[in-house]
Amino acid sequence: MKMEDVYSKLPILETDRLSLRKISLDDLYDMHTYCSNEEVARYCTWTKHESLEDTEEFIRLILNKYELDQYALWGIEEKETGTLIGTIDFVSWQPKQQIAEIGYAISQVYWGRGIVTEASTAVIAYGFEEMDLVRIQAKCLIENVGSARVMEKVGMSYEGLIRKGLLVKDTHRDLKMYSILREEFEQII
């Protein structure tokens, strides 16, 4: 699949409990609920949203990137309630190398329920099956135990520590690196 096709035709991905879909302005209040939570922002590169205007600005940035075919970001919607509870995306993608990196954020209320594992499995399957990827990787701050656990549960292997690998909120932070290869994923699905 061509890069522009992935961005312009970003499909809705369905799982048992979730619908992964594009973000819209209708998601403003749901997104603000988790983006304004200090604990959620603690593990992300962005700072917590102080106002609805911060969240609206973020959504408009996402919508603009959709329009320019530059973004493969799904909103994580809980089917039962229709509530947007997080986001998941390919934070980087190297089509010629057939490598992408997955990233996610989810409302603290949903931590520990297997939601991100379920969403990640769907996105990883899409990456291998539709984007012709051979490797999908993910990184997390070393203290983000929950995120590391998600990576392990989807079959990723720990590759090592990236010392001061990311500048986050004015501080260089150490990261854990995980990855899964297409042939490994095919064995577990």
N, C-alpha and C positions, 0 to 999 in steps of 0.2 A: 504494500500500500504506500502511496506517495505521501510525503509529509503534509502537503496541503489538504489531501483527502482526510487524513486523521483529524486535522483541526476543523475543517469545514463540515465534516460529516460525523462529528463526535456522536456516537450512538448512545442510546439509553441502555445501560447494562442492568439486568434484573438478577437478584438473588432471592433467597427465601424471604428475607426480612427487609430487603433494601431495594431502592431504585436509585441508580447512579445516573445523574442527568445534569444538563447545563444549569448553571445558576441564573436567576432572574431577580429583578428588583422586588418581586413578591417575597423573596427570601430575607428581606432586610431585618425583620425583627428576630427571626430564628437565628440568623447568622450573628446578629449583635449579641444574642444571649450567650453564645460560647466565645465569641471574639473579645468580649469585654471581661472575660474571666481571667484573672491573673494566673491561675494555675495552668490553664490551657496555653496562654501566651508564654509562659515560662519555658516551654520546650520548643517554641517556634522562633523563627527569625524575625517575626514582626512583634511589635509592642501591642499590648491590649488596647482595644478600641475604647476610647473615653466617651464617645458620643455616637448617636445614630448617624450623624454626619460622617464620622470616620468610617463606619461600615458601609454607608451609601457610596462614599468615594471609592472604597475597595471594590464594591460590586461593579461600579461603573468602569473601573480599570479592567476588571475581568471581562465585562461585556465588550469593551473596546478591543481587547485582545481576541475575543471570539470573532468580532467583525473583521479583524485583520488576519484571521486564520493563523493565529500565533499561540494558541493555548489549548491544551488538552486537560481541562480541569472539570472534574465531575463534582456536583453537590451530592452528598450522601443523604438521601431522604428515607426516613423510616416509613415503610409502607402502611403500617397499622394506623399511624397518626397523621401522615402527610407532612411531618415536621422535618425541616432541614436540620441535620445534627452534626454535619461536618463537611469536609472536602477531601478529595483525593485526586492526585494528578501525577503526570510525568513531569517532574520539576526540571529535568533535562532530558534531551533526546539527541542522539548522534546517529541519524539514519544510515549514513555510510558505514559506520562501525557496527550497526545493529545493536546498540546499547542504549538503555534508558535508565533513569533513576526515578523511583517512586517516592512520593511524600504525601503526608496526610495530617489532618488535624480533626479532632472530634470533641464534642461537648463533654465536659467532665462527668455529667450525669450518666453518660453511656460508657465510661471507662470500665474495663473488666467484663464486658458482656460479649466479647467476640465479634463486635460490629466491624472493627477495623480489619480483623483477620478475614472476615467474610468479604468486605469491600476490596481488600488487597488481592485476594484470590481471584476475584472477577477481573480486576484490572490487569493483573499479571497474565491471566489466560488471554485476555484481549491483546496484550502486547506480544505474546508469543504467536498466537493464532492469526491475528489480523495485521500486525505491524512488522512481522517477520524478524522479531528481535531474537538474538541468541543469548543475551545477558540482560538481566534486570537487577539493579542494585538499589540499596537504600542505606542511608546514614542516620544516626541519631546521636544526640548529646549523650555522653557516657552515663550521666545520672538518670536518663530516661529509660528506666527499667521496663516500663510497659511497652514502649515502642520496640525495644530490643526483643521482647517476648513475642510480639506480633511477627516480627521478621523470622524468628525461629519457627513459629507455628505455621507459616506459609511455606516452609521448606528452605529458607535461605540459610546459607552457611556464613558463620562469622569469619571475616577475613583479617581483621586486625584493627588496631588503633591508628587513627589519623591525628597526630599531635598538632594542636592549634590549627585544625583544618578548616575552620570557618569563623569569620568575624561575625559575632552575634551581639547586638546591642552594645557595641564599642569594646567588646572583649573577645580575644581569640579563644575558641573553645575546642577541646578534644572531642573527637567523634569516633563512634564505632561504625565499621563498614561491614555490610552484609551483601550477599548476592545469591542469585539462583540462575542456573543455566537452563535453556530450553529442554535439554534431554533430562535434566533432573526433575523439572516440573512435570514432564510427560510421564514419569515413573510414579508420581504421587497422585495424579488425578484419576 
